[in-house]
């Protein structure tokens, strides 16, 4: 009886040891290392997928950034067509900066900060390094944009001058800027266009305007002064796209002088599938106040 009882205990211990060995055998591979269960392997695979997705996203961001950097030096598009009747008119005005006048203070907007930051980052990467200054515009009503010039701007050797417009474009229209004063002289309006989603960014070449203002401002005296700008007229006073004399202003050192507020008309021409459509009724409007970017050496 005692013998059979001992045999039963021995069999129980052997069975228990065999069971333990079997569990260990499933948990250890042939090289003696713990193997992963399917659930653990699946969970460890997920970080790899996330890492790959993150790398693809970073590559996409880098490619988009390089494209935006390339746009800084991209050749201009040219338009020689006259604007349609249902186009939107913007009036651009240039005034001398007056430190003593409260209205002379204009803070850079978000879009101007973003542009200058992009130029800086592109230069850091060795792409299109150039010196740039921004002039923040100021809206006067719905269609007038005013820019203030300083003596410093007049003294720069400007190599490229751009007017930057950011427009809301919910209907994805084709938007073409036109300078009527250039069209009347059979000269093209030079511009570039970039779109993303419901937003369009237009850059319009205004180098001719800044250089002409500089030449007239310097005059025979050899030093920058906006006193001479009042003599500058691109065409007769009946031309809506001409630079014309306007109201009085103050320029520097407390000297009061009759100075012009040169104005230049810019037309936004909208079309869809080649057919002209009204810009405003299709939701096209300024989403940020325009600014100028001046490249110089």
Backbone bond lengths (Angstrom), bond angles and torsions (degrees), N, CA, C in turn:
res aa  C-N    CA-C-N  psi(-1)  N-CA   C-N-CA  omega(-1)  CA-C   N-CA-C  phi
1 X - - - 1.462 - - 1.518 109.42 -
2 X 1.355 115.15 -44.59 1.463 119.67 178.48 1.498 110.79 -65.66
3 X 1.353 116.92 -35.17 1.469 121.29 179.66 1.507 111.39 -65.56
4 X 1.327 116.34 -44.70 1.471 119.44 179.87 1.519 110.58 -65.12
5 X 1.318 116.58 -35.72 1.478 119.76 179.77 1.524 110.29 -65.75
6 X 1.343 117.12 -40.67 1.472 120.80 177.69 1.520 111.41 -65.21
7 X 1.349 116.43 -39.16 1.474 120.24 178.39 1.511 110.55 -61.79
8 X 1.318 117.54 -40.14 1.476 121.01 -179.29 1.509 111.24 -64.62
9 X 1.350 115.21 -39.75 1.472 119.59 178.17 1.516 110.22 -65.66
10 X 1.330 118.06 -40.64 1.465 122.06 179.16 1.507 111.14 -62.87
11 X 1.348 117.30 -45.72 1.466 121.11 178.35 1.529 111.19 -60.76
12 X 1.323 116.48 -39.03 1.473 120.97 179.76 1.529 110.94 -63.81
13 X 1.352 115.95 -41.40 1.465 119.58 179.36 1.515 111.46 -68.10
14 X 1.339 117.57 -40.26 1.468 121.48 177.54 1.507 110.39 -61.87
15 X 1.328 116.11 -42.93 1.464 120.86 180.00 1.513 110.60 -63.27
16 X 1.319 116.81 -42.22 1.453 121.08 -179.53 1.524 110.90 -65.41
17 X 1.347 116.66 -42.03 1.459 120.83 178.95 1.518 110.68 -65.06
18 X 1.303 118.21 -41.01 1.459 122.19 178.79 1.512 111.04 -62.41
19 X 1.344 115.18 -40.86 1.452 119.35 179.27 1.516 110.42 -64.24
20 X 1.353 118.00 -41.66 1.461 121.36 179.91 1.517 110.75 -65.30
21 X 1.343 115.72 -41.69 1.468 119.80 179.62 1.514 110.39 -62.91
22 X 1.360 116.36 -38.16 1.463 119.27 179.17 1.503 111.87 -64.07
23 X 1.325 118.73 -40.99 1.465 122.02 178.75 1.518 110.04 -63.93
24 X 1.321 116.14 -43.94 1.456 119.52 179.41 1.516 110.92 -64.80
25 X 1.326 116.55 -37.74 1.446 121.05 179.65 1.522 111.80 -62.10
26 X 1.312 117.92 -34.82 1.465 120.47 179.21 1.522 110.91 -75.80
27 X 1.339 116.07 -23.09 1.460 119.03 -176.97 1.524 112.74 -93.17
28 X 1.334 119.60 -9.61 1.459 122.68 -177.03 1.512 108.59 -121.38
29 X 1.338 117.02 134.34 1.461 119.69 -179.86 1.521 109.53 -85.87
30 X 1.339 115.96 -172.83 1.464 120.88 -173.53 1.508 112.64 -68.43
31 X 1.376 117.51 -20.36 1.464 119.21 179.95 1.511 111.27 -96.12
32 X 1.309 117.48 3.92 1.445 120.32 176.04 1.513 114.02 90.69
33 X 1.359 118.45 8.28 1.450 121.35 179.03 1.515 109.49 -103.06
34 X 1.312 114.27 151.15 1.462 118.99 177.87 1.521 109.51 -65.73
35 X 1.307 117.12 129.61 1.461 121.97 176.61 1.510 109.38 -93.12
36 X 1.359 116.83 153.36 1.446 122.46 -178.22 1.517 110.58 -86.92
37 X 1.276 114.04 139.94 1.457 118.74 174.06 1.517 108.61 -72.77
38 X 1.343 119.04 159.78 1.476 121.22 178.70 1.515 112.44 -53.39
39 X 1.322 118.52 -37.72 1.463 121.14 -178.56 1.514 110.50 -66.40
40 X 1.358 117.18 -43.49 1.456 120.67 -179.94 1.522 110.59 -66.25
41 X 1.346 116.77 -41.70 1.465 120.65 179.53 1.522 111.02 -61.46
42 X 1.313 116.60 -40.04 1.461 120.95 179.99 1.517 110.80 -64.53
43 X 1.362 115.01 -42.02 1.458 118.59 -179.67 1.523 111.48 -67.60
44 X 1.334 117.29 -35.03 1.461 119.92 179.37 1.525 111.32 -72.70
45 X 1.330 118.47 -20.19 1.452 122.65 -179.82 1.525 111.58 -78.63
46 X 1.337 115.29 -26.81 1.466 119.18 -177.09 1.517 112.91 -62.41
47 X 1.357 120.12 -43.21 1.466 118.61 176.67 1.520 113.24 -58.41
48 X 1.328 117.51 -34.03 1.456 120.75 177.94 1.517 110.79 -63.37
49 X 1.341 116.66 -42.76 1.459 120.43 177.13 1.524 110.78 -62.17
50 X 1.338 115.78 -42.56 1.457 119.09 179.27 1.515 110.86 -64.85
51 X 1.332 117.23 -38.41 1.461 121.03 179.06 1.520 110.91 -64.33
52 X 1.347 117.09 -44.11 1.465 121.08 178.38 1.524 111.06 -62.06
53 X 1.330 116.44 -42.67 1.463 120.15 179.26 1.523 110.69 -64.40
54 X 1.329 116.45 -38.84 1.460 120.49 178.78 1.524 111.32 -65.20
55 X 1.336 115.35 -39.96 1.463 118.78 178.42 1.519 111.26 -65.24
56 X 1.341 117.27 -41.81 1.466 120.39 178.17 1.519 110.62 -63.02
57 X 1.329 116.67 -39.65 1.460 120.43 179.73 1.522 110.68 -64.52
58 X 1.344 116.01 -42.95 1.468 119.67 179.48 1.522 110.82 -64.98
59 X 1.349 117.03 -38.76 1.457 119.58 177.34 1.526 110.90 -63.07
60 X 1.333 115.70 -41.27 1.464 119.80 178.52 1.517 111.88 -62.85
61 X 1.329 116.38 -42.11 1.468 120.75 178.29 1.530 110.29 -64.03
62 X 1.329 116.30 -41.47 1.464 120.27 -179.29 1.527 111.21 -65.06
63 X 1.340 116.64 -40.90 1.465 120.28 178.81 1.523 110.78 -65.27
64 X 1.340 116.66 -43.27 1.461 120.09 177.83 1.520 110.92 -62.27
65 X 1.328 116.52 -38.61 1.468 120.63 178.78 1.520 110.94 -64.60
66 X 1.337 117.50 -41.81 1.467 120.52 178.33 1.518 110.95 -64.37
67 X 1.330 116.98 -37.35 1.463 120.22 177.70 1.520 110.71 -63.74
68 X 1.343 116.73 -43.19 1.465 119.65 179.04 1.524 111.04 -65.30
69 X 1.336 116.76 -35.26 1.458 119.94 176.65 1.523 110.85 -66.23
70 X 1.336 116.61 -40.61 1.466 120.65 178.83 1.523 111.17 -63.71
71 X 1.329 116.89 -31.80 1.464 120.55 -179.76 1.523 111.97 -65.49
72 X 1.324 117.17 -24.48 1.457 119.96 -179.61 1.522 112.16 -62.94
73 X 1.324 116.90 -26.84 1.467 121.11 -179.12 1.530 111.80 -119.64
74 X 1.324 117.05 15.72 1.470 120.26 -178.53 1.527 110.43 -69.24
75 X 1.332 117.96 146.46 1.473 120.02 178.00 1.525 111.16 -65.38
76 X 1.313 115.93 151.37 1.455 120.94 -178.69 1.525 112.05 -71.14
77 X 1.313 116.02 147.25 1.457 121.36 162.66 1.522 107.31 -82.47
78 X 1.332 116.80 155.60 1.460 119.93 -178.84 1.524 110.58 -127.62
79 X 1.313 114.96 137.78 1.462 121.15 178.11 1.528 108.62 -127.27
80 X 1.318 115.83 128.22 1.470 121.44 179.05 1.526 111.99 -116.04
81 X 1.316 117.48 -0.20 1.462 120.74 -178.43 1.524 110.99 -77.08
82 X 1.302 114.89 143.57 1.461 120.14 176.04 1.527 109.13 -72.54
83 X 1.327 117.85 148.97 1.473 120.38 179.92 1.516 112.02 -68.88
84 X 1.323 116.84 152.30 1.457 121.85 177.37 1.525 110.66 -79.60
85 X 1.323 114.91 169.45 1.468 120.03 -176.64 1.525 112.91 -68.53
86 X 1.330 117.59 -29.91 1.466 120.09 -175.42 1.530 112.09 -96.11
87 X 1.332 116.92 26.13 1.460 121.21 -179.41 1.525 110.47 -79.72
88 X 1.333 114.66 166.09 1.465 121.88 178.64 1.524 109.44 -101.65
89 X 1.326 116.30 132.07 1.462 121.82 -176.25 1.523 110.86 -103.82
90 X 1.327 115.60 130.78 1.461 122.64 171.35 1.519 108.31 -116.70
91 X 1.323 116.43 140.47 1.459 120.95 177.94 1.518 109.13 -110.21
92 X 1.327 116.01 121.16 1.463 122.13 179.40 1.523 109.26 -100.75
93 X 1.328 116.50 128.79 1.465 120.79 -179.53 1.528 109.56 -126.39
94 X 1.333 114.63 143.24 1.455 121.41 179.74 1.521 108.59 -119.69
95 X 1.345 116.11 128.80 1.460 121.40 -179.71 1.526 109.94 -128.55
96 X 1.333 116.90 156.28 1.470 119.66 173.69 1.514 110.28 -73.29
97 X 1.311 115.87 142.29 1.465 120.37 178.11 1.524 109.64 -75.60
98 X 1.337 117.41 132.22 1.455 122.99 -178.92 1.522 109.43 -120.53
99 X 1.322 118.90 102.16 1.468 121.29 -176.70 1.514 113.70 -58.22
100 X 1.352 117.12 -31.74 1.452 119.64 -176.19 1.504 114.24 -81.89
101 X 1.317 117.55 -2.21 1.457 121.30 -176.85 1.523 108.85 -108.84
102 X 1.312 117.88 129.62 1.466 121.31 -174.38 1.515 112.45 -62.26
103 X 1.312 116.61 -31.88 1.461 118.36 -177.88 1.527 112.05 -71.65
104 X 1.365 116.46 -8.69 1.457 118.87 -179.17 1.511 113.74 -76.56
105 X 1.332 117.86 -10.10 1.454 120.92 -176.21 1.529 110.28 -87.12
106 X 1.334 116.22 117.15 1.461 121.54 179.56 1.527 107.87 -129.57
107 X 1.324 116.97 119.58 1.460 121.15 -179.90 1.527 110.27 -86.96
108 X 1.333 117.59 140.73 1.473 120.29 177.00 1.524 110.79 -60.02
109 X 1.324 115.75 137.99 1.458 121.25 178.70 1.515 112.13 -86.52
110 X 1.315 115.68 176.02 1.465 121.93 -177.87 1.518 111.39 -61.60
111 X 1.337 117.37 -41.52 1.462 120.08 -177.03 1.527 111.03 -66.42
112 X 1.335 117.44 -37.04 1.467 120.31 177.60 1.517 110.72 -67.57
113 X 1.338 117.45 -43.23 1.462 120.48 176.41 1.534 110.65 -58.45
114 X 1.321 117.09 -44.14 1.466 120.98 -179.03 1.517 111.35 -62.76
115 X 1.334 116.23 -39.87 1.468 120.00 -179.28 1.522 110.98 -65.76
116 X 1.323 117.23 -47.61 1.464 120.81 -179.48 1.526 110.62 -63.15
117 X 1.338 116.56 -38.58 1.463 120.13 177.52 1.530 110.40 -63.24
118 X 1.335 117.55 -39.05 1.464 120.48 178.75 1.526 110.92 -64.86
119 X 1.336 116.99 -43.05 1.463 120.47 177.33 1.529 110.13 -59.58
120 X 1.337 116.08 -41.86 1.467 121.01 -179.08 1.529 111.19 -64.89
121 X 1.333 117.07 -47.20 1.462 120.41 -179.33 1.526 111.38 -64.64
122 X 1.333 116.94 -38.89 1.472 119.54 178.58 1.525 110.36 -63.92
123 X 1.316 116.41 -38.76 1.460 119.88 179.06 1.525 110.44 -66.86
124 X 1.326 117.10 -38.70 1.462 120.46 177.47 1.524 111.42 -57.67
125 X 1.325 116.74 -32.31 1.458 121.74 -180.00 1.524 112.13 -90.37
126 X 1.326 116.62 7.67 1.458 120.77 177.89 1.509 113.94 79.38
127 X 1.332 117.83 21.22 1.460 121.90 -178.13 1.524 109.97 -113.68
128 X 1.341 116.11 116.76 1.468 122.13 172.17 1.530 112.61 55.60
129 X 1.332 115.81 57.41 1.466 119.36 178.10 1.526 109.42 -78.07
130 X 1.321 115.61 117.40 1.461 122.01 177.15 1.519 109.21 -148.21
131 X 1.330 115.23 153.70 1.458 119.75 175.25 1.524 108.62 -81.04
132 X 1.319 115.95 136.46 1.456 119.89 -176.15 1.518 110.39 -138.79
133 X 1.321 115.93 143.22 1.453 122.77 172.21 1.527 108.36 -125.99
134 X 1.312 115.23 143.98 1.455 119.76 178.99 1.523 111.01 -112.03
135 X 1.330 116.03 142.95 1.459 122.35 175.21 1.523 107.01 -119.90
136 X 1.308 116.83 111.19 1.459 120.99 -179.18 1.527 110.21 -75.02
137 X 1.321 116.00 130.43 1.451 120.56 176.68 1.516 111.46 -80.51
138 X 1.327 115.14 169.24 1.452 121.17 178.74 1.531 107.59 -138.52
139 X 1.317 116.11 126.68 1.462 120.96 -178.06 1.518 110.12 -76.54
140 X 1.326 114.97 133.82 1.456 123.17 172.43 1.519 107.01 -119.47
141 X 1.316 116.10 94.36 1.456 118.95 -172.33 1.516 110.06 81.34
142 X 1.320 116.09 -153.58 1.466 120.49 -176.70 1.519 113.26 -93.56
143 X 1.324 117.69 -22.52 1.465 119.13 -170.68 1.526 113.49 -126.23
144 X 1.305 119.20 -4.65 1.462 121.68 179.99 1.532 110.17 -102.83
145 X 1.323 115.85 130.27 1.464 122.07 177.42 1.516 107.87 -121.87
146 X 1.310 116.39 127.26 1.460 122.21 -175.73 1.523 110.59 -111.88
147 X 1.335 115.34 138.12 1.467 121.75 177.63 1.530 108.90 -124.74
148 X 1.317 115.63 140.13 1.458 121.49 -179.39 1.520 110.26 -106.55
149 X 1.345 116.00 128.55 1.458 122.07 179.46 1.525 110.16 -101.52
150 X 1.305 115.67 147.03 1.467 121.92 175.37 1.526 109.44 -116.86
151 X 1.330 115.38 167.48 1.475 119.59 175.95 1.528 110.71 -60.58
152 X 1.329 115.57 -34.99 1.471 119.18 179.78 1.520 111.06 -60.38
153 X 1.325 117.07 -43.20 1.466 120.87 179.15 1.525 110.30 -61.95
154 X 1.328 116.51 -42.05 1.461 120.40 -178.77 1.521 112.48 -65.56
155 X 1.331 117.67 -25.12 1.460 121.40 -176.72 1.532 113.04 -88.93
156 X 1.325 118.18 -7.74 1.463 120.90 -177.41 1.524 111.25 -76.39
157 X 1.335 115.39 151.43 1.465 120.75 169.98 1.525 106.87 -91.97
158 X 1.318 116.28 93.66 1.464 122.30 -172.28 1.525 109.85 -84.25
159 X 1.318 116.10 128.91 1.467 121.55 179.86 1.529 112.56 -104.30
160 X 1.312 116.16 -20.29 1.470 120.11 179.81 1.531 107.82 -158.36
161 X 1.322 115.90 134.03 1.464 121.03 179.67 1.521 108.12 -131.63
162 X 1.327 115.64 127.31 1.457 120.92 -174.64 1.526 110.60 -127.80
163 X 1.312 115.70 137.51 1.457 121.52 166.79 1.517 107.35 -95.46
164 X 1.335 117.56 127.20 1.462 122.14 -177.42 1.521 110.16 -109.05
165 X 1.319 115.60 125.31 1.456 122.92 177.27 1.518 109.25 -121.12
166 X 1.321 116.83 134.02 1.461 121.37 172.67 1.529 107.42 -116.12
167 X 1.330 115.30 121.10 1.456 121.39 -171.74 1.518 111.57 -120.79
168 X 1.304 115.60 142.58 1.461 121.09 169.84 1.530 107.43 -81.20
169 X 1.338 116.42 131.61 1.463 120.95 -175.71 1.536 109.70 -139.25
170 X 1.334 117.68 70.98 1.471 120.73 -173.91 1.531 114.06 -65.39
171 X 1.329 117.67 -25.37 1.467 120.88 -178.75 1.526 112.71 -93.63
172 X 1.320 117.17 4.04 1.477 122.76 179.00 1.532 111.22 55.00
173 X 1.314 116.25 48.87 1.457 121.47 178.12 1.528 110.67 -77.97
174 X 1.313 115.81 160.29 1.459 121.15 169.95 1.524 107.13 -84.91
175 X 1.330 116.69 120.00 1.464 121.66 -176.21 1.530 108.43 -114.64
176 X 1.319 114.77 124.57 1.470 120.92 -176.96 1.528 108.98 -124.48
177 X 1.345 117.85 122.84 1.463 119.72 176.18 1.523 111.34 -81.89
178 X 1.306 115.87 142.87 1.472 121.31 180.00 1.527 108.50 -136.08
179 X 1.331 115.90 131.54 1.468 122.12 171.40 1.523 107.47 -99.56
180 X 1.338 118.72 104.85 1.467 120.72 -176.36 1.520 113.50 -56.60
181 X 1.327 117.88 -34.02 1.462 120.01 -179.62 1.522 111.52 -64.38
182 X 1.344 116.95 -30.09 1.462 120.80 176.98 1.527 110.55 -77.22
183 X 1.336 116.13 -40.87 1.463 120.70 -179.74 1.525 111.44 -60.88
184 X 1.343 116.66 -39.59 1.464 120.12 -179.28 1.517 112.06 -66.71
185 X 1.301 117.90 -19.28 1.461 121.91 177.78 1.529 112.01 -102.85
186 X 1.337 115.13 13.42 1.469 121.37 -179.56 1.520 112.09 58.77
187 X 1.319 114.94 34.54 1.461 121.11 176.31 1.527 108.61 -111.57
188 X 1.320 117.30 145.77 1.465 119.76 -177.42 1.526 112.77 -78.25
189 X 1.315 116.05 151.07 1.459 122.13 166.17 1.518 106.91 -88.28
190 X 1.304 116.11 121.69 1.465 120.33 -176.89 1.524 108.97 -100.48
191 X 1.327 114.75 133.34 1.461 119.07 -174.83 1.521 110.44 -156.14
192 X 1.322 115.84 169.70 1.457 122.77 170.97 1.517 107.69 -134.59
193 X 1.318 115.99 155.84 1.464 121.28 -175.92 1.519 109.68 -138.28
194 X 1.326 115.58 139.67 1.465 122.14 177.03 1.521 107.75 -143.08
195 X 1.313 116.61 133.76 1.467 120.20 -177.00 1.519 110.88 -129.84
196 X 1.323 114.89 149.08 1.461 122.68 174.97 1.520 107.93 -152.46
197 X 1.325 115.50 119.44 1.456 119.59 -178.46 1.513 111.02 62.42
198 X 1.326 116.85 -125.60 1.465 122.31 -179.06 1.522 112.11 -98.25
199 X 1.336 117.21 19.20 1.460 121.16 -177.25 1.525 110.59 -121.18
200 X 1.326 115.36 138.51 1.463 122.41 175.42 1.524 108.57 -123.58
201 X 1.321 115.96 133.26 1.456 121.46 174.51 1.522 108.73 -111.09
202 X 1.321 116.17 124.94 1.456 122.49 178.47 1.524 109.30 -114.58
203 X 1.324 115.53 137.45 1.463 121.85 171.37 1.525 107.09 -120.09
204 X 1.322 116.24 128.57 1.468 121.70 -177.78 1.519 108.72 -116.79
205 X 1.322 115.94 133.70 1.464 121.72 -178.63 1.532 110.08 -72.09
206 X 1.344 116.08 117.84 1.466 121.78 176.90 1.526 111.60 -121.65
207 X 1.333 116.48 24.80 1.459 119.21 -179.05 1.526 110.83 -60.77
208 X 1.327 116.81 -40.08 1.464 120.50 -179.20 1.531 110.60 -59.87
209 X 1.322 117.42 -36.97 1.461 121.39 -178.82 1.526 111.36 -67.85
210 X 1.338 116.65 -49.29 1.465 120.08 -178.40 1.519 111.84 -65.62
211 X 1.334 117.50 -40.70 1.459 119.83 179.69 1.518 111.44 -66.50
212 X 1.331 116.53 -38.63 1.464 119.97 178.36 1.517 110.83 -65.97
213 X 1.326 117.12 -42.30 1.460 120.43 177.41 1.522 111.16 -61.86
214 X 1.350 116.40 -40.01 1.462 119.97 179.08 1.524 111.39 -64.40
215 X 1.328 115.59 -45.19 1.462 119.52 -177.99 1.527 111.18 -61.73
216 X 1.320 115.70 -44.25 1.459 119.43 -178.38 1.522 110.61 -71.66
217 X 1.351 116.45 -37.21 1.462 119.92 -178.67 1.520 111.24 -65.81
218 X 1.333 117.69 -40.98 1.456 121.07 -179.68 1.518 110.18 -68.41
219 X 1.342 116.71 -46.29 1.452 121.41 176.50 1.511 112.23 58.14
220 X 1.311 114.72 -149.07 1.465 119.76 -177.47 1.519 111.98 -82.31
221 X 1.330 117.45 -14.89 1.459 120.28 -175.85 1.507 113.99 -75.65
222 X 1.338 117.58 -21.76 1.456 120.86 177.60 1.510 114.59 84.46
223 X 1.328 118.76 -2.63 1.459 121.16 177.53 1.516 109.21 -126.54
224 X 1.339 117.16 146.76 1.463 120.13 -175.30 1.522 112.83 -62.60
225 X 1.311 116.76 130.71 1.459 122.53 174.49 1.509 108.21 -157.23
226 X 1.315 116.48 132.80 1.457 119.98 179.41 1.522 112.63 -81.13
227 X 1.335 117.05 1.70 1.459 119.18 177.51 1.518 110.35 -60.29
228 X 1.342 116.25 -35.89 1.458 120.24 -176.39 1.519 113.26 -80.05
229 X 1.331 116.97 -13.65 1.455 119.18 -175.88 1.522 111.36 -66.37
230 X 1.323 116.66 -25.92 1.465 120.06 -177.85 1.520 111.78 -62.57
231 X 1.347 118.32 -17.25 1.467 120.80 179.35 1.530 111.88 -85.91
232 X 1.315 114.83 -4.30 1.464 119.16 -173.37 1.516 111.60 -86.82
233 X 1.309 116.50 120.08 1.458 121.94 177.03 1.522 107.15 -139.32
234 X 1.309 116.70 123.43 1.462 120.13 -179.63 1.522 111.74 -72.67
235 X 1.311 116.41 -30.99 1.458 119.96 178.59 1.516 107.67 -158.76
236 X 1.320 117.73 -165.80 1.456 121.48 -177.95 1.526 110.51 -65.85
237 X 1.340 116.47 161.67 1.453 120.79 -178.60 1.509 112.37 -65.62
238 X 1.295 117.85 -15.35 1.457 120.12 178.53 1.511 113.56 -79.33
239 X 1.352 116.38 -8.66 1.464 121.10 -178.78 1.520 109.07 -82.85
240 X 1.368 116.34 117.75 1.465 120.52 -178.12 1.515 111.99 -67.64
241 X 1.333 117.53 -20.26 1.461 119.87 -178.35 1.513 113.03 -99.16
242 X 1.346 117.82 10.19 1.451 120.48 -175.97 1.519 111.41 -90.11
243 X 1.331 114.24 158.64 1.453 119.75 170.68 1.516 107.41 -82.55
244 X 1.322 117.28 126.79 1.446 120.95 -174.37 1.516 110.66 -133.38
245 X 1.352 115.26 158.77 1.456 120.41 174.47 1.522 109.30 -70.59
246 X 1.324 116.10 148.12 1.453 120.42 179.28 1.517 109.13 -138.82
247 X 1.323 116.70 -137.71 1.455 119.63 -174.26 1.514 111.90 -80.10
248 X 1.364 115.64 173.81 1.455 121.31 -175.12 1.515 111.23 -81.32
249 X 1.355 115.22 158.99 1.454 120.50 176.04 1.517 108.49 -154.35
250 X 1.332 116.00 -178.85 1.464 120.90 -177.46 1.523 108.51 -116.42
251 X 1.337 116.44 137.85 1.464 119.10 177.29 1.517 110.10 -129.14
252 X 1.336 115.83 107.57 1.451 123.26 165.26 1.522 117.64 60.88
253 X 1.307 114.17 145.98 1.457 123.82 169.63 1.520 113.64 54.20
254 X 1.334 117.66 23.58 1.447 121.36 177.25 1.509 114.16 72.13
255 X 1.330 117.88 9.61 1.461 121.16 179.90 1.517 109.04 -86.60
256 X 1.329 115.38 122.10 1.458 119.81 179.86 1.517 108.88 -89.59
257 X 1.327 116.09 125.56 1.448 121.31 -178.29 1.515 108.79 -140.74
258 X 1.307 115.51 147.71 1.447 118.98 174.00 1.518 108.24 -73.97
259 X 1.327 115.79 115.81 1.461 120.91 -177.42 1.522 109.86 -126.10
260 X 1.307 116.89 155.12 1.447 120.04 -177.24 1.522 112.27 -86.09
261 X 1.295 115.32 164.53 1.459 121.51 166.47 1.521 106.07 -119.40
262 X 1.355 117.08 81.00 1.456 119.91 -175.52 1.525 111.35 -56.07
263 X 1.315 116.22 135.56 1.453 120.72 -179.00 1.515 111.24 -122.78
264 X 1.303 115.54 143.88 1.459 121.51 179.83 1.514 108.02 -135.68
265 X 1.321 116.29 129.23 1.461 120.48 -179.22 1.519 110.56 -84.49
266 X 1.323 115.68 138.09 1.463 122.63 174.38 1.517 107.87 -128.27
267 X 1.313 115.53 127.98 1.461 121.36 -178.20 1.522 109.22 -109.29
268 X 1.332 116.05 134.67 1.467 121.81 172.56 1.511 108.17 -100.99
269 X 1.317 115.58 116.88 1.461 122.33 -176.78 1.526 108.71 -104.56
270 X 1.329 117.70 118.64 1.472 122.02 -176.54 1.521 110.39 -108.81
271 X 1.313 115.56 142.72 1.465 121.10 177.73 1.522 109.64 -150.38
272 X 1.338 115.10 159.59 1.460 121.72 176.66 1.518 107.88 -139.06
273 X 1.330 114.96 120.73 1.474 120.98 -175.82 1.520 111.26 55.72
274 X 1.330 116.40 37.81 1.456 121.15 176.59 1.514 115.36 82.59
275 X 1.318 117.93 -1.38 1.465 122.06 -178.85 1.521 109.01 -106.49
276 X 1.335 116.89 128.71 1.445 120.86 -179.26 1.520 112.50 -66.60
277 X 1.318 116.31 135.39 1.463 122.35 178.44 1.527 108.46 -135.10
278 X 1.340 118.08 154.05 1.464 120.14 177.65 1.529 110.78 -65.97
279 X 1.318 116.21 136.62 1.462 120.63 -179.93 1.525 111.24 -71.21
280 X 1.321 116.17 -50.39 1.465 120.11 -171.31 1.520 112.72 -65.37
281 X 1.336 117.16 -43.10 1.463 119.30 -178.31 1.521 112.53 -70.20
282 X 1.330 117.33 -12.42 1.465 121.62 176.54 1.520 111.86 -103.04
283 X 1.336 115.99 16.89 1.464 120.65 172.25 1.505 116.09 85.20
284 X 1.344 118.39 7.73 1.460 120.41 179.93 1.534 109.27 -80.76
285 X 1.323 116.59 122.10 1.454 121.33 178.45 1.521 109.38 -157.13
286 X 1.317 116.30 163.15 1.460 121.19 177.94 1.526 109.80 -66.77
287 X 1.322 116.52 126.92 1.460 120.14 176.34 1.527 111.45 -96.06
288 X 1.346 117.12 -18.75 1.459 122.32 175.10 1.530 108.14 -142.79
289 X 1.307 116.08 153.61 1.461 120.00 177.24 1.526 109.55 -66.27
290 X 1.336 118.43 131.37 1.466 121.28 -178.13 1.531 112.45 -61.30
291 X 1.315 115.38 159.06 1.461 121.48 174.71 1.518 109.02 -143.41
292 X 1.330 115.32 163.26 1.468 121.69 174.46 1.517 109.72 -106.98
293 X 1.309 116.00 144.13 1.465 122.45 173.23 1.516 107.81 -119.25
294 X 1.319 116.38 124.59 1.460 122.11 -178.01 1.524 109.40 -116.14
295 X 1.323 116.30 117.96 1.464 121.48 174.27 1.534 107.94 -93.09
296 X 1.307 116.20 137.85 1.452 119.23 -175.66 1.531 110.27 -146.53
297 X 1.305 115.13 167.21 1.472 120.17 176.25 1.526 110.32 -130.53
